[in-house]
Amino acid sequence: VLVGTQGVGRRTLKNRLINSDPEKFGTICPWTSRPPRVLEENGQTYWFAERSEMEEEIKNHKFLEYGEYNGHLYGTHLDTIREIIKQGKMCILDCSPQSLKLLRNSTDFLPYVIFIAAPGMEQLKDLYDVSRSTGNLRASSRNLSFDRQTSIRYSSRRARTLESLASLYEEEDLKKTLEDSASMQRTFDKYIDLVIPNNDFDSTFRKIVE
């Protein structure tokens, strides 16, 4: 089980782990009450079920975790974990830490919980630079150079201001990631087997494999 706060890269690590050895590692296919879209097949991206069926299974404690999004239920059915194990594979989960108690107290699961901790501020900046999408604030401020045809002095000052704002917001986001990570680790410490600060994706990946 990989747990950690948003932005530390646990889903990237999970996918990399499974892709590295699909014969050894597997992960669950979530359930949803959302109707399938065109070309979506049952059991590939989701298991599609009636809302009433999901509600009944939830009531009977058959789900590890569940939630609602856009009026549809989504969740991890415990049987999907068992199915991976029956295939002789190790099931890799990136669930919420609130699910750890249920996994620990179950009679048929033996979870090994790895907490992916936020690294230091400088390493976090590097991770964010690697994974940042093109629609970010910093990119937006760089694109303002096109406005300089109209007013070089105004637009360059505006670009510098937006660049500073972007850095400020980024700094606040990174600080929040660090604080959230430390708080989560303290709260769920008794369920955690190993803590790995994600200072470097390759190094973290090797440690998880070990």
N, C-alpha and C positions, 0 to 999 in steps of 0.2 A: 504494500500500500504506500503510495507516494502522497504526502500531504504537504501543504505549504500555502502561504498567502498568495494572492493574485499577483502575477508579474514575476515570479521567481523561476518560471520555466518548467514546472513539473509535467505539464502536458506534452511539451516538446520532448522531454526526457522519456516519458512513457512511450510515445510513438516511436522514438528512436530505438528504444529497448525492444519493442515488439518487432520492428522491421529488421533488427539485427539478427534475430533468430526466431522466425515465426513458428518453427517446429517446437520450440521450447516455451515461448511466451505467447500469451493471448490476453484478450480483454473482452469485457462484456459488450453486448449489444443492448442498448437501453430500450425500455418500453415507452410507448406514447399512445395517448388517445387521439392524437392528430391523425386525420385521414391521410393515406399515402398520396403523394404527388405522382405526376406522370413519370413512368419508368422506375419508380421506387418499388423495390421488391421486399417482401417481408423477410426479416432476419438479416438484411444486409446493413443498412444504416440504423434501422429501428425494427423492433417488434411492434406491430400495430395491433391495438386492442380497443374494445369498446370502453368508454369511460366508466360504465357501470361495473365492468369486469375489473378494471384497475382499482376502483374504489373498494370493491369487495376484497381484493387481494391486499390492499393497503390496510384495511380494517383487520385482516387476519395476520398482520405483521409479516407479510411475505416480501416486503421491499426493504432494501438496505437504506435507501433514501429516495425521496420524491419531491416534486414541486410542480408549480403551475406556471405556464408561460403562454401569453396570448390566448388564454381560455382553454388551453390543452394541458393535460397532465403528462409529465415526463418522470421516469424513475429507473432505478436499478433493482431489478428483481433478483432475489437471492438465488433462484434456480439458474439464472444465467451465469452466476459465479460457479455453481456446482457443475454446470455443463462443461466449462473450460477445464475444471479439475478432472472430470471424467475422461476428457480427451488426453489426459496425461501431461497437460501443460501447467505452467505456473500462471495464475491469473494476476494481471497487473491492474490495479485500481488507482485512480486519482480522485478519490471521494472527499467529501467534506470531513473535517476532523470530528464533527458531531457523530459521525457514523462509527467511529473507532470503538466506542463502548460496546455497541451491539456486536461488532466483529470479535472483540476480545472475549465477550461473555458467551458466544455461541459454542455449541458442542461440536460442530463439524468444520469450523474454520480455524486455521492456525496462522493468523496474520503476522507478517514481519513488516513493521511500520518504519518507513524512512521519512524523516522530516527534512524537506528541502528548505534550508534556511536562506534568508536574504543575505547576500555578502555585504562587504563594506560599501560605502557611498561611491567610491571611484569604480569599483568592479560593477556595481549596479548600473552606473552610467554607461559602462562599456556594453553590458548586456542589453540595455535599452537601445543603444546605438545600433547594435546588430539586428535587433528584432523590430525596430521602429518602422511603422508603415509610412507610405508616402504622403498620407493626409495629415501629417503632424504639424504642430505649431511652428517648429523650427523651419520645416520645408516651406510652409506658407510664407514665413517672413523672408526667406531667400527669394521666393518667386516675386516679391515686390519690386525686384530690380527692373521689371518690365515697366513699372510706373515712372521710372526716371526720365523717360522720354517727355513726360509732361512737366515735371518739376524735379530736377535732380536734387536740389537741396531739401525740399519737403519730403520726397519719397525716401531718400537715404536716411534722414532723421527718423522717419516713420518706421523704416525697416529695422534700424538700430533699436528703436523703442520696443517693437514687437519681438525682436530677437531677445531682448532683455526680459520681456514678459514671459516668453517661452521658456527661457532658462529658469526663471523664478518658479513658474508652475511645475516645470520638470523637477526642480530641486524639492519642492513641496511634495510632489508625488513620490519621489524616491525616499524622502524622510518618512512618509506615511507607510510605505512598503516595509521599511526597516522596523518601524514601531509596531506595525501589525504582525510582522513575523515574530518579533520578540514576545509579544503578548500571546500569540497563538502557541508558541513553544512552551511558555510558562503554564498556560491553561491546560494543555493536553500532554504534558511531560510524562505522566505515568503510563501513557499508552505507546510512547515512542521508543523504538529499539535503537535507532541510529540517527544522528543528526549530521547532515552534510551541507555546509555552506556552499552555495552554487557560485563559486568564484570564477569557474571556467567550465563550460559545457562538457568539453572532452574529458576533463579530469573527473567531474561529477559523474558522468556516464560510466567511466571505468570503475569508480568506487561502487556504484550501484550494481554493476555486473559482478564485481567481486563479492 
